[in-house]
Structure formats: C-alpha cells, structure tokens
C-alpha cells in the first residue's frame, strides 16, 4: 500500500497517449516540470508498435522536461540472434501484448537531445554495472541512461 498523502501516485492510462497522462491532476501535483525529472521507460517501449511511433511518444515527454533531466530506456533488441528474436516476436504477437524488438540504432534514436551517462552507450541489462560480457547469440534487452542537455 502507498502511504496516504505522500508524493507517490499511481496514474493509469495508455503509454501511447502521453498527452492524456500529462493532463493528470495527480501528475501535476507531484511533478514540477520546471525542475529536472527522470523519465523511466523500463521494458515498455517494445510493446509500442512501429505505427504507434515510440519516438513521437518520447518527443512529447521531452517537450516537458528541462535540461538536467534524465531518460532511462530498456528495450528488447534482436541482439546477435535476429532469427530467434523474430520467432519470439511472432509468438508475442499472437498474445494480447505483442512485442516489437528494435535495432540498437532505433533504440539509440530515442535519446535525441541526451548525452548518455553511466555507460556512454547502449549495453545489455546483463552488462549494466558489471564487467561481464553479454552472452552471444541471444536476443537482448538493451538499456542506457541519458541526460537532457
């Protein structure tokens, strides 16, 4: 349970409709868009279809942040096994929540206006914060943390 009257709120809505989420009175109460904030899109953008334009979704959020804000993205990618990732994506597409893996270049494009910090490049989540090398021939979740300049 969340503490009553705290600075934590739950906002339900559709990630693909950021303008609706931004209108939320609860969000306006806890977020001061004049101060740096962190936008966290942890393993959610790969559920946004190509025709639903994940880059545009992020652009709408980006319009609301000030320099010094952060963007965290982790996202499914074919990695070094595009055939396996394609088979997995096909299986997911038969579910209620299809998945759309994107190439490292497509994921990197989410960081327009950011300088990558911590890792300086996209890394697999298994590599994050370690010296470990990602397993070969696997689809992966790529991640990075960017700071808006």
BELSUL-V641025 format. One record per residue. RES is the residue in one small letter. SS is DSSP state (2 for helix, 1 for strand, 0 for the rest). PHI is phi as a letter, one per 30 degrees, with the letter a starting at -180 (* if undefined). PSI is psi in whole degrees, 0 to 359 (999 if undefined). Layout:
BEGIN
res = (RES,RES)
ss = (SS,SS)
phi = (PHI,PHI)
psi = (PSI,PSI)
END
This chain:
BEGIN
res = (x,x,x,x,x,x,x,x,x,x,x,x,x,x,x,x,x,x,x,x,x,x,x,x,x,x,x,x,x,x,x,x,x,x,x,x,x,x,x,x,x,x,x,x,x,x,x,x,x,x,x,x,x,x,x,x,x,x,x,x,x,x,x,x,x,x,x,x,x,x,x,x,x,x,x,x,x,x,x,x,x,x,x,x,x,x,x,x,x,x,x,x,x,x,x,x,x,x,x,x,x,x,x,x,x,x,x,x,x,x,x,x,x,x,x,x,x,x,x,x,x,x,x,x,x,x,x,x,x,x,x,x,x,x,x,x,x,x,x,x,x,x,x,x,x,x,x,x,x)
ss = (0,0,0,0,0,0,0,0,0,0,0,0,0,0,0,0,0,2,2,2,2,2,0,0,2,2,2,2,2,2,0,0,0,0,0,0,0,1,1,1,1,1,0,0,2,2,2,0,0,2,2,2,0,2,2,2,2,2,2,2,2,2,0,0,0,0,0,0,0,1,1,1,1,1,1,1,1,0,0,0,0,2,2,2,2,2,2,2,2,2,2,2,2,0,0,0,0,0,0,0,0,0,0,2,2,2,2,2,2,2,2,0,0,1,1,1,1,0,0,0,0,0,1,1,0,0,0,0,0,0,0,0,0,0,0,0,0,0,0,1,1,1,1,1,1,1,1,1,0)
phi = (*,d,d,d,i,d,c,c,b,c,c,c,l,c,e,d,b,d,d,d,d,d,d,d,d,d,d,d,d,c,c,c,d,d,c,e,b,c,c,c,c,d,h,b,d,d,c,c,d,e,d,c,h,e,d,d,e,d,d,d,d,e,d,c,c,c,e,j,d,c,b,c,b,b,a,d,b,d,h,c,b,d,d,d,d,d,d,d,d,d,d,d,d,d,c,d,b,d,c,b,d,b,d,e,d,d,d,e,d,d,c,e,i,c,c,d,b,i,c,i,a,d,b,d,d,d,c,e,i,b,c,d,c,d,d,d,i,b,d,b,c,c,b,a,b,c,c,d,c)
psi = (145,143,141,138,10,188,26,129,156,126,121,143,189,119,329,359,65,328,328,318,321,338,351,127,325,318,316,330,324,344,124,103,354,354,154,141,171,126,123,115,72,109,42,329,337,359,1,119,157,319,355,357,77,324,321,323,312,325,322,316,318,326,341,350,158,161,144,350,161,152,121,129,132,140,141,140,151,339,222,12,67,327,315,320,321,319,317,317,320,319,317,324,341,354,179,340,81,155,145,86,146,155,160,321,319,321,319,324,340,340,26,132,3,151,132,136,168,293,342,358,168,138,162,154,335,339,341,123,12,175,6,148,139,145,145,157,38,151,154,166,119,148,156,161,125,151,128,133,999)
END
